[in-house]
């Protein structure tokens, strides 16, 4: 098999690679080597966020990866996200002007003059949410972001943008995996031209958030059907992670696997040589168990 180079459209001039490299929980110190190795392994999308506190390392890794491969900046799709504030943590929501300033700070940390996708990380902005979205529209207008979107937004948050008479996001990065399939939200997004980007695709793996101090929030029912993925992996001659990532891509989602292990990096993008048959896709559709375990995007309190 070989690296999967499929893309999905975001707007008339921007396509997002189907498989990107996620950097959540990668330290700033480790990010440079990780991103460099990911680019060498074939990844053409790197996903970070101001809230990950690793943008400087990601930027260094981008430069090192381009030098090592001879690629140009235009060959790599870069996503970052603004942290909008969270009043529950004593962190005041950012105003429109503060959102624009934070975007400039992210670009400086990354060492870039633009990103390919800029997202509002979470819908914690409350009364400032629309102002924050106006800031992203300005970033797109000025070319600082080729495409713009949101993350962890539910239908109520997206309707708020529509009600304000503003252009809708081009993408919504949300938790998507067999146990959190979000059919109603995805149908709404499809009807409104909003591309899904999946995070936490590998939740069903027994190793997901298994380190000391990490809480996976998995129910016993979730753990019980984990054996199905092992069976599928054996059937297709791939890893369980490859099955889960291929499931996302076949459903039309960009996915964002993360690993610091170069061999697993290569496996996670090595999705081109097999597809999941309809019987297995149908079985996986029966595993939906609600909003998810990594992020409560359906929490009504987030609409405040």
N, C-alpha and C positions, 0 to 999 in steps of 0.2 A: 504494500500500500504506500501511499504518498501523502504529503501534506494537502489538506483540503483548502483550495483557494476560491471557493464559492463566496459570493457576496450577496447582500440584500440591499435594495435601494432605500435611501432616506429622503432624498430630494432629487431634483432634476440633475444636479451635478455631483452628488455624493452617494457613494455606496459603502456600506460597512462590511468588512470581512466577517464571514460566518463564524470563524473561530478566532477569538482574541485571547490575550494573556492578561489575566486579572492579577492585581498587586495588593489586594486587601490583606492585611496582617503581615505584609513583607516590610521589614524595617527599612528606614532610609539608608542604613549602612549596607544592607543586603540587596537593595533594589537595583543598583547599578549592574552588578554581575548577573542578577536574575534577568533583567530586561535584555542585556547584551546576549545572554545565552538563548533567550526566547527568540530574538530576531534571527540568530544564527540557525535555530531549529526550524525556522520557517514562519513564525508568527508575523503578521503584518498589521496587527491591531494591539495596542497597549492601552490598558484601562487603569486609571488612577483617580485620585480625588484629593482635594485639599485636606479633607478629614482623615486621610490615610497617613498624612505627615511624611510622605516619601517622595514628593514631587521632584525635589532636587536630585535624589538618587535615580529616579526614573529618567529624568532629563540626561543625566550622565550616562545611563545605560543606553538611551537612544543614540547619543552621539557615538558611543563605543560600538554599538551594534551596526550602525551605518558604516563606520570606518572598517569594521571587520568584514562586512559583506559587500561593500562597494555600492550599496543602495543609496538613494537620495531621500531627502525628507518627504517628498511626495509619494514615496513607496510605502510609507508607514502611516496608518490611521491612529491618531492619538485622541483619547477621551479623557477629560477630567471633569470634576464636579465642584460646584460651589457649596460650601456648608452654609445653610441659610440662617443659622441660629436655632436655638431651642429654648423658649421661655421656661420650660420645665426644669432646665438645668441652670437657670439664671443667665442664659445666653440670649441677649436681645435679638430679635429677628433683624436681618440686614435690610436696609432701605435699598431703593433702586440704585442710588449713587454708591452705596457701600458694596453692592453686588458687583457693579462695574469695576470698582477699585480692587475687589478681591480677585476678579478675573485677571486683571493686569498683574496682580501679585502671583497668581498661578503661572501665567505665561513666563514671568521672570524666573520663577523657581525652575520651571521646565527648560528654560533657555530657548523658547520658541516665540515666533511672532504671531502664530495662530494655532488653534487646535481644530481637529476635524469634527469633534462633537463636544459640546459643553452642556452639562446637565445641572439642574437643581437637585441636590442629593436626596433631600427628604422634604415632605410637605409640612415643615414645621414653621413656615413663615407667617401663618395666621393672616392678619390684616395686611401684611407686607407681601403676601404671595404674588399678587398681581403685579406689584411694582418690581419684584424680582424677575418675573417673566418678561416684563417690558425691558428690563436690563439685558436679558438674553437676546431679545429681538434686536436690540441695538448692537450687540456683539456680532450678530450675524450680518446686520446691515453694513458694519464697518470692516467685515472680513476677519475679525478676530476669532470667529468660530464659523466653520463652513456649514455646520448643522447644529441644531439646538434641541434640547428635550428636557425630560424630567426623570426622576427615579423614585420608586416607591409611591407613586401617585395612584390613587384609586379613581373610580369613575366620578365621584363627587368632586374631587380636585380638578379633574380634567373638564368637567362641566363648568366649573367656576371660570376657567379660561375662556371657554366658548361663550358663556354668558356675558363676559366683558367685551365681546366682539373682537377678540384678538386671534391671530393665527394660532392654530393648535400645535403642540409639540410634534416634532418629527420622530421622536422615539421616547419610550418609557422603559427604563431598566428596572426589572422587577424579579422577585424570586419565582423561578419556574423550574419545576422538576416533577417527576411522576406523582409525588404526594401533594403537590401544590400546582394544579394545572390552570386555574383561574379562567374557566371557559367564558364566563359572562364578561369579565374585564377585557379579555382578548377579543371577543366579538365586538365590543364597543370600540376598542382601539382600531380594529380592522375597518370598521365602518367610518372611522374618522381619520384614516390614513396615518395612524401612529404605529411605528414599527416596534415590536417587542425585542428587548435585549434581555437575555436570561442570566441571572446570577444564581449562585449556589446550586448549579446543575448537579453537583456530585453529592448532595445531601444523602441519598440512599446508601452510599458506601459506608461500611462499618467503620472506616477510618475517619469519616468526616467529623471534625471537632471532637476528636477522641483524646486530645492532649489533656494533661492535668489542668484543672481550672477552667476548661471549656465545657459549656453546657450545650448539648445538641438539641435539647427539647423534643427528642423523638418519642413518640408513643410506642407502646408495646406492639400495637397493630402494625405500625410502620416497620418496626424491626422484623416482624414475622414474615413480611413479604419480600425481604431483601434477597431470599434465595432465588427468586425469579430472575434477577439480573445475573446471578452467577450462571444459571442455566442458559440464558441468552448469550452470555459471553463465550461459553463453551461451544454453543451452536455455531456462532459466527467466527470463532477463532480469534477473538479480540479480548481486551480487558473489560471489566465491568464499567470502568470509567468511560471507555470508548463507546459502549452501548448507551450510556446515559447522555453523553454529548451528541452522539449521532441522533438520538431521539429528539433532542432540541432542534438540531439543524433540519431534520426531516419535517418538523412542525413549522419551520420558517423562522426560528429564533436564532439570532446571533448568541453565541455562548462564550463564557469567560473563564475557562479553567485556570487554576493556579497551581504551580509546583515549583519547588527549588531544585528538584532532581532532573538533570538534563534528559535522562532516558524517559521519564514520565512526561516531560515537556513534549518530546517527540511523539510519544504514543497519543497524547491528548489532541494533537492536531492531525494525526494520521487516521483520517476518517473517510478517505475517498474510495476505498476499495470494498466497501460493504454497505448494505442498507438493511434496515429492520423490516421484516415482512409484515403484511397487514395483520396476520393473526397475533403477532407479538405486539404490534401497535395497539390493537384492540384490547389485549390483556392489560397493557399499561394504562389505557384510558379508564379501566375499572379501579385503579389505585388512587385516584384523586381523594385527598383527605382534608381539603380546606385551604386556608390562607397560607399556611407554611410554618416553618419553624425558625427561619433566620430573621424574618422581619414581619411585623404585624401591619402590612399595608392596608388591611381592611378595618383596622381599629377606627371606630367612628370618632374617637377623640381627636384624630389627626385632621378632621375636617373643620375644627374650630378656628 
